[in-house]
Amino acid sequence: MRKIAAKWIPKCLNVDQKRARVEATRSICARFENDVDFLNRIVTMDETWVHFYDPETKQQSMEWRHSGSPRPKKFRVQKSAGKILASVF
């Protein structure tokens, strides 16, 4: 046995959310194949709340596992009181 750290995963998506992302990507690829100049006309913007948090250190998240077992996964679910709005263009 050996002690290994968990792998951080930002979001846990369900099957429907994953399927919607694949469909959106295929739609954009199809439009790009028909119109090469398509990407030059796109401006994207995203807003997200960025929470301040005190993550568990790698040492704190380590677990004893057999050498053949997969790494454990941890999702960031606990939010702290402080947050800022980030806008990206």
Biotite code that builds the C-alpha atoms (Angstrom):
import biotite.structure as struc

atoms = struc.array([
    struc.Atom([0.000, 0.000, 0.000], chain_id="A", res_id=1, res_name="MET", atom_name="CA", element="C"),
    struc.Atom([1.018, 3.570, -0.536], chain_id="A", res_id=2, res_name="ARG", atom_name="CA", element="C"),
    struc.Atom([-0.328, 6.979, 0.386], chain_id="A", res_id=3, res_name="LYS", atom_name="CA", element="C"),
    struc.Atom([-1.623, 9.094, -2.537], chain_id="A", res_id=4, res_name="ILE", atom_name="CA", element="C"),
    struc.Atom([-3.220, 12.529, -2.808], chain_id="A", res_id=5, res_name="ALA", atom_name="CA", element="C"),
    struc.Atom([-6.666, 13.239, -4.273], chain_id="A", res_id=6, res_name="ALA", atom_name="CA", element="C"),
    struc.Atom([-7.078, 14.843, -7.709], chain_id="A", res_id=7, res_name="LYS", atom_name="CA", element="C"),
    struc.Atom([-8.954, 18.189, -7.706], chain_id="A", res_id=8, res_name="TRP", atom_name="CA", element="C"),
    struc.Atom([-11.893, 18.380, -10.116], chain_id="A", res_id=9, res_name="ILE", atom_name="CA", element="C"),
    struc.Atom([-13.510, 21.817, -10.564], chain_id="A", res_id=10, res_name="PRO", atom_name="CA", element="C"),
    struc.Atom([-17.065, 20.668, -11.373], chain_id="A", res_id=11, res_name="LYS", atom_name="CA", element="C"),
    struc.Atom([-19.049, 17.462, -11.314], chain_id="A", res_id=12, res_name="CYS", atom_name="CA", element="C"),
    struc.Atom([-21.089, 17.399, -14.545], chain_id="A", res_id=13, res_name="LEU", atom_name="CA", element="C"),
    struc.Atom([-23.987, 15.024, -15.096], chain_id="A", res_id=14, res_name="ASN", atom_name="CA", element="C"),
    struc.Atom([-24.568, 13.148, -18.370], chain_id="A", res_id=15, res_name="VAL", atom_name="CA", element="C"),
    struc.Atom([-26.988, 15.774, -19.770], chain_id="A", res_id=16, res_name="ASP", atom_name="CA", element="C"),
    struc.Atom([-24.546, 18.632, -19.137], chain_id="A", res_id=17, res_name="GLN", atom_name="CA", element="C"),
    struc.Atom([-21.723, 16.715, -20.831], chain_id="A", res_id=18, res_name="LYS", atom_name="CA", element="C"),
    struc.Atom([-23.969, 15.928, -23.824], chain_id="A", res_id=19, res_name="ARG", atom_name="CA", element="C"),
    struc.Atom([-24.967, 19.615, -24.150], chain_id="A", res_id=20, res_name="ALA", atom_name="CA", element="C"),
    struc.Atom([-21.307, 20.666, -24.234], chain_id="A", res_id=21, res_name="ARG", atom_name="CA", element="C"),
    struc.Atom([-20.521, 18.116, -26.958], chain_id="A", res_id=22, res_name="VAL", atom_name="CA", element="C"),
    struc.Atom([-23.504, 19.256, -29.061], chain_id="A", res_id=23, res_name="GLU", atom_name="CA", element="C"),
    struc.Atom([-22.506, 22.930, -28.749], chain_id="A", res_id=24, res_name="ALA", atom_name="CA", element="C"),
    struc.Atom([-18.939, 22.113, -29.801], chain_id="A", res_id=25, res_name="THR", atom_name="CA", element="C"),
    struc.Atom([-20.128, 20.118, -32.820], chain_id="A", res_id=26, res_name="ARG", atom_name="CA", element="C"),
    struc.Atom([-22.388, 23.002, -33.866], chain_id="A", res_id=27, res_name="SER", atom_name="CA", element="C"),
    struc.Atom([-19.504, 25.496, -33.720], chain_id="A", res_id=28, res_name="ILE", atom_name="CA", element="C"),
    struc.Atom([-17.243, 23.112, -35.685], chain_id="A", res_id=29, res_name="CYS", atom_name="CA", element="C"),
    struc.Atom([-19.917, 22.697, -38.377], chain_id="A", res_id=30, res_name="ALA", atom_name="CA", element="C"),
    struc.Atom([-20.298, 26.474, -38.752], chain_id="A", res_id=31, res_name="ARG", atom_name="CA", element="C"),
    struc.Atom([-16.515, 26.851, -38.964], chain_id="A", res_id=32, res_name="PHE", atom_name="CA", element="C"),
    struc.Atom([-16.327, 24.286, -41.789], chain_id="A", res_id=33, res_name="GLU", atom_name="CA", element="C"),
    struc.Atom([-18.932, 26.244, -43.801], chain_id="A", res_id=34, res_name="ASN", atom_name="CA", element="C"),
    struc.Atom([-17.512, 29.716, -43.099], chain_id="A", res_id=35, res_name="ASP", atom_name="CA", element="C"),
    struc.Atom([-13.773, 29.967, -42.376], chain_id="A", res_id=36, res_name="VAL", atom_name="CA", element="C"),
    struc.Atom([-14.117, 33.631, -41.324], chain_id="A", res_id=37, res_name="ASP", atom_name="CA", element="C"),
    struc.Atom([-16.681, 32.616, -38.673], chain_id="A", res_id=38, res_name="PHE", atom_name="CA", element="C"),
    struc.Atom([-14.221, 32.636, -35.752], chain_id="A", res_id=39, res_name="LEU", atom_name="CA", element="C"),
    struc.Atom([-12.972, 36.167, -36.532], chain_id="A", res_id=40, res_name="ASN", atom_name="CA", element="C"),
    struc.Atom([-16.476, 37.572, -35.837], chain_id="A", res_id=41, res_name="ARG", atom_name="CA", element="C"),
    struc.Atom([-16.928, 35.953, -32.410], chain_id="A", res_id=42, res_name="ILE", atom_name="CA", element="C"),
    struc.Atom([-16.526, 37.902, -29.183], chain_id="A", res_id=43, res_name="VAL", atom_name="CA", element="C"),
    struc.Atom([-17.143, 35.895, -26.049], chain_id="A", res_id=44, res_name="THR", atom_name="CA", element="C"),
    struc.Atom([-17.580, 37.023, -22.485], chain_id="A", res_id=45, res_name="MET", atom_name="CA", element="C"),
    struc.Atom([-17.988, 35.081, -19.284], chain_id="A", res_id=46, res_name="ASP", atom_name="CA", element="C"),
    struc.Atom([-18.685, 36.163, -15.724], chain_id="A", res_id=47, res_name="GLU", atom_name="CA", element="C"),
    struc.Atom([-18.086, 34.026, -12.688], chain_id="A", res_id=48, res_name="THR", atom_name="CA", element="C"),
    struc.Atom([-17.960, 34.498, -8.960], chain_id="A", res_id=49, res_name="TRP", atom_name="CA", element="C"),
    struc.Atom([-14.542, 33.621, -7.592], chain_id="A", res_id=50, res_name="VAL", atom_name="CA", element="C"),
    struc.Atom([-14.718, 32.518, -3.966], chain_id="A", res_id=51, res_name="HIS", atom_name="CA", element="C"),
    struc.Atom([-11.835, 32.776, -1.554], chain_id="A", res_id=52, res_name="PHE", atom_name="CA", element="C"),
    struc.Atom([-11.241, 29.447, 0.115], chain_id="A", res_id=53, res_name="TYR", atom_name="CA", element="C"),
    struc.Atom([-8.603, 27.716, 2.160], chain_id="A", res_id=54, res_name="ASP", atom_name="CA", element="C"),
    struc.Atom([-8.065, 24.449, 0.278], chain_id="A", res_id=55, res_name="PRO", atom_name="CA", element="C"),
    struc.Atom([-6.913, 21.286, 1.925], chain_id="A", res_id=56, res_name="GLU", atom_name="CA", element="C"),
    struc.Atom([-3.198, 20.781, 1.362], chain_id="A", res_id=57, res_name="THR", atom_name="CA", element="C"),
    struc.Atom([-1.899, 17.788, -0.564], chain_id="A", res_id=58, res_name="LYS", atom_name="CA", element="C"),
    struc.Atom([-0.531, 16.347, 2.668], chain_id="A", res_id=59, res_name="GLN", atom_name="CA", element="C"),
    struc.Atom([-3.944, 16.664, 4.358], chain_id="A", res_id=60, res_name="GLN", atom_name="CA", element="C"),
    struc.Atom([-5.783, 14.996, 1.457], chain_id="A", res_id=61, res_name="SER", atom_name="CA", element="C"),
    struc.Atom([-3.491, 11.962, 1.153], chain_id="A", res_id=62, res_name="MET", atom_name="CA", element="C"),
    struc.Atom([-5.002, 8.511, 1.755], chain_id="A", res_id=63, res_name="GLU", atom_name="CA", element="C"),
    struc.Atom([-3.598, 5.023, 2.026], chain_id="A", res_id=64, res_name="TRP", atom_name="CA", element="C"),
    struc.Atom([-4.447, 3.049, -1.138], chain_id="A", res_id=65, res_name="ARG", atom_name="CA", element="C"),
    struc.Atom([-3.308, -0.106, -2.897], chain_id="A", res_id=66, res_name="HIS", atom_name="CA", element="C"),
    struc.Atom([-0.834, 0.547, -5.687], chain_id="A", res_id=67, res_name="SER", atom_name="CA", element="C"),
    struc.Atom([-3.359, -0.467, -8.397], chain_id="A", res_id=68, res_name="GLY", atom_name="CA", element="C"),
    struc.Atom([-6.320, 1.603, -7.147], chain_id="A", res_id=69, res_name="SER", atom_name="CA", element="C"),
    struc.Atom([-7.294, 4.873, -8.874], chain_id="A", res_id=70, res_name="PRO", atom_name="CA", element="C"),
    struc.Atom([-6.683, 8.274, -7.326], chain_id="A", res_id=71, res_name="ARG", atom_name="CA", element="C"),
    struc.Atom([-9.541, 9.594, -5.184], chain_id="A", res_id=72, res_name="PRO", atom_name="CA", element="C"),
    struc.Atom([-11.427, 12.653, -6.512], chain_id="A", res_id=73, res_name="LYS", atom_name="CA", element="C"),
    struc.Atom([-12.459, 15.674, -4.472], chain_id="A", res_id=74, res_name="LYS", atom_name="CA", element="C"),
    struc.Atom([-14.897, 18.331, -5.595], chain_id="A", res_id=75, res_name="PHE", atom_name="CA", element="C"),
    struc.Atom([-14.754, 21.896, -4.353], chain_id="A", res_id=76, res_name="ARG", atom_name="CA", element="C"),
    struc.Atom([-18.142, 22.285, -2.737], chain_id="A", res_id=77, res_name="VAL", atom_name="CA", element="C"),
    struc.Atom([-17.510, 24.479, 0.283], chain_id="A", res_id=78, res_name="GLN", atom_name="CA", element="C"),
    struc.Atom([-17.482, 28.186, -0.458], chain_id="A", res_id=79, res_name="LYS", atom_name="CA", element="C"),
    struc.Atom([-16.110, 30.874, 1.823], chain_id="A", res_id=80, res_name="SER", atom_name="CA", element="C"),
    struc.Atom([-17.593, 34.240, 2.754], chain_id="A", res_id=81, res_name="ALA", atom_name="CA", element="C"),
    struc.Atom([-15.331, 36.324, 0.479], chain_id="A", res_id=82, res_name="GLY", atom_name="CA", element="C"),
    struc.Atom([-15.869, 36.474, -3.272], chain_id="A", res_id=83, res_name="LYS", atom_name="CA", element="C"),
    struc.Atom([-15.269, 38.724, -6.308], chain_id="A", res_id=84, res_name="ILE", atom_name="CA", element="C"),
    struc.Atom([-16.903, 38.887, -9.743], chain_id="A", res_id=85, res_name="LEU", atom_name="CA", element="C"),
    struc.Atom([-14.492, 38.072, -12.579], chain_id="A", res_id=86, res_name="ALA", atom_name="CA", element="C"),
    struc.Atom([-15.377, 39.060, -16.160], chain_id="A", res_id=87, res_name="SER", atom_name="CA", element="C"),
    struc.Atom([-13.345, 37.622, -19.017], chain_id="A", res_id=88, res_name="VAL", atom_name="CA", element="C"),
    struc.Atom([-13.552, 38.687, -22.689], chain_id="A", res_id=89, res_name="PHE", atom_name="CA", element="C"),
])
